[in-house]
């Protein structure tokens, strides 16, 4: 394999790895269920908003939990959130 092709293959592998890391790091929290951009964290007896919610979330259902307060950073990065 030529040096140029080998470098190209390394770049492709790196980009695939990077995409996988982004998906893993921004996956659905274990205490919720996610379907597309809808995050369902209802009826889970949560006392705080889960961390690491997917950035592309448009709807977040937190009904019927034990939340007593919301923190200022609970929704950081959720710029597409339209329904809470």
N, C-alpha and C positions, 0 to 999 in steps of 0.2 A: 504494500500500500504506500502511495506517495505521501510525503510529509504534509502536503496540502490536504489530501483526503483524510489523513489521520487527524489533523487539526480540526477539520470540519466535523468529523465524527465525535471528537471530544466536546465540541461546542454543542452539538445536538444532545449528547448525553447530559451535559451540564444543564441545559435548558429544561430537559425532561425532569431531572432531579429537582430543579428549582420550582417547577410547577407542582410537583408532588409535595414538596415541603410547604408551599403556600396552601395547598388543599388540606394537609394534615394539621397545620398550625391554625387554620381557620375553619375547622370542621364543626360539626354540631356538638354542643355540650352534652355530656352523658346524661344529664338530668332532663333533657328536652328531646323532642323528636322534630326533625326537620324534613320538609318536603319542598324542594326548590327554595324559594325565598321566604317561605312561611315557617316560622319557628313557633312550635307549640310547647310551652312550658307550664301549661295549666294543670291544676289538680296535682301538684307535686310536693306540697307542703314546704315550699321554698321560703326561706326567711330573707333572702337577698336575690337580686337579679344575677343570673349566671354570668360568668366571665367568658370571654372569647366567643361571643356570638358572631356568626358569619357576617362579614362586612356587607354582603349583598342583600341582607334581610330587608323585606318590605313590610312584613307583618310579624308582630311579636305578641303572643297570647300569654299573659301572666295571670289570668283569672284564677280565683279560688286557691290562693296560696296564703302564706302567712307573712307577707311583706308589710312592714310597718313604716318604712321610709325608703326613699330613693336617694342614691348618692349622685353627686354631680358628674361622676365619670362612668355611670352605669351604661350610658348610651354613646360613648365616644366611638367614633368611626362608623356609626350606623347612619350615614348620610342619606340612605335610600329608605329609611324607615318611614312608613306612611300611616301605619295603624298600630296602636298599642292597646 
